[in-house]
Amino acid sequence: MSNYQQIYQRSQDDPEGFWAEAAEEIDWYRKWDRVLDDSNPPFYRWFDGGELNTCYNAVDRHVESGRGEQAAIIYDSPVTDQQRTTSYRELQSQVAAFAGVLRQYGVAKGDRVIIYMPMVPEAAVAMLACARLGAIHSVVFGGFAARELATRIDDTKPKVIVSASCGIEPNRVVEYKPLLDQAIEYSAHKPDHCIILQRPQAVAGMNAGRDIDWTTAVASAEPADCVPVAATDPLYILYTSGTTGEPKGVVRDNGGHAVAMKWSMQHVYGVEPGEVYWTASDLGWVVGHSYIVYGPLLNGSTTILFEGKPVGTPDPGTFWRIIGEHKVRVMFTAPTAFRAIKKEDPDGVYIKKYDLTNFRTLFLAGERCDPDTLFWAQDQLKVPVIDNWWQTETGWAIAANCMGIEQLEVKPGSPTKVVPGYNVQVLDEQGDEVAKGEIGTIVLKLPMPPGTLMTLWNADQRYIDSYLSQYPGYYLTGDAGFKDEDDYLWIMSRIDDVINVAGHRLSTGGMEEVLAFHPEVAECAVFGVADPLKGELPLGLVVLKSGSEIAEQVLRKELIALVRERIGPVAAFKLVTPVQRLPKTRSGKILRGTMKKIADGNTWKMPATIDDPAILDEITEALASLGYPKS
């Protein structure tokens, strides 16, 4: 039995013993009474009766154990031409001071604080300061629309909002304060105070009595100590878009989260304390919470906080510069970032400019990693490229090639095997397991491991209705896929993206894989459109590599032939056209559902998380060229 299989089997046979052992890596004020409290299913609780402080585990204990002078956060901001390194000792001082500011303005254990900030170290300081006090933070992506921010203010009812005067995009400064003021105007709940970090690129107007200047407040603050909290107390609320358009506030606990983050850093990502680890994402997303702030710091590693883009700040070599300059050992980002780099620098010219000898592993997650992108990254970087699959709700990887346990064979297109702690099954509509290789609904058997969501904020019934009611005893991931004969997991698409073409259930993800193999294609999206004869037909949009000169008719003919050859005539793939770009959320997810609604002529509303609304006009024109929506 392989090392991976042994560890996985133990996590299934003795989950309480397994996670109790992992929890020894965390410092506790009081040990737990029960590892798993299963007295109130489906609301399972880990480390019941235990007390700890997440901030102490992420910051103070490293100072006490001799890591005080080690870099905790390296801030690299090509958009402001700035770099700043903060040691663990400096971070402890900054977090304690800002926690003192929050305490001065009435924030205590259990209170909520919204953090609406750009990618600056102060955002991480604010998160840790909340954790230090036992307050619950809710990070909202900086620059998010005022009405969307207002819904989160009304749901969390924060005592204080922490923000900044602006965020900086490659070509513009985005002023946050007017958006924040407008959101507070829209919301029924009014925060007592707003603490504003003034950035030199745009100085915000302040509301007397309500708004507090970050720098002034910190200068006179009395530092605050860590407050013990129950393992089952919430650490944060993070909103994920619901299918109804109403945001869902995922609640993460303190104890299970700390244990899972520490375990995953070493076992999934293979990162040791003291090593430099970089997640190129945003603090507004779960990846930023788990693997820019909490995971690396709980592990005693050095984390990089990057304010920029994979291309255009200033060129497609930014990632390689950062890896080389800061001696990054392991990187984690979204496949969409690599597709953007590949589009601009298909031959990897910029990679050769930098010394990447310290670089060991690249992890990709957030969107399906098409094999073409994986092969390109492998060929260019000459290191293992590891796909991993998880969700906002789970908080850490469900399936991955666990580099800290045993490097398994990579099967391009698969995130490898189920991570220890999870029990993943693939079910049909009746709730029975499907045969190996057959597409079904992917579910997680309850109880899920530590670090996964406890519930939805103030919405226990909605948690049950959204995730637990379709297959009692299981968590519904919303993804479709299969397990192969080697127990590798394949995530093909969202359940909604399995289309029914004349009675055949087909994965749009499988078609995207085929299109991505065409040498001229940089990235693509396939979604189903309504058809009176076959029920649904697949429609493909492709973005070509920079400099491509292929004729549209030739391209279309070759792509249709590719799908016919690899998937078969059953796919009925005939609708495809090139576009300049694809509409995405700020985290890089392609908005297939919105494009489908446009193509079908259904009513739709502008997604709050869209990166650039103007793209949808271009998409509407492209769909019209294919005859959609049908008149």
ABEGO torsion letter per residue (X at the ends): XBAAAAAAAAAAABAAAAAAAAAAABBBABBBABABBAABOABBBBGBGBBBBAAAAAAAAAAAAGAAABBABBBBBAAAGBBBBBBAAAAAAAAAAAAAAAAAAGBBBGBBBBBBBBBBAAAAAAAAAAAAAGBBBBBBBBGBBAAAAAAAAAAAGBABBBBBABBBBAABBBBAAAAAAAAAAABABBBABBBBBBBAABBBBBBBGABBBAAAAAAABBBBBBBBBBAABBABBBBBBBAAGBBBBBBBBAAAAAAAAAAAAAAAAGBBBGBBBBBBBBAABAAAAAAAAAAAAAAGBBBBBBBEBABGOABAAAAAAAAAAAGBABBBBBAAAAAAAAAABAAGAAAAABBAAABABBBBBGBBBBAAAAAAAAAAAGBBBBBBBBBAAAGBBABBBBAAABBBBBBBGBAEBBBBGBBBBBBBAAGBBBBBGBBBBBBBBOBBBBGBBABBBGBAAAAAAAAAAABBGBBBAGBBEBBBAAGBBBBABBAAABBBBGGBBBBAAAAAAAAAABAABABBBBBBBBBAAAGBBBBBBBBBBBGBABBAAAAAAAAAAAAAAAAEAAAGBABBBBBABBBBBAAGBBBAAAAAAAAAGBBBBBBAABABAAAAAAAAAAAAAAGOBBX
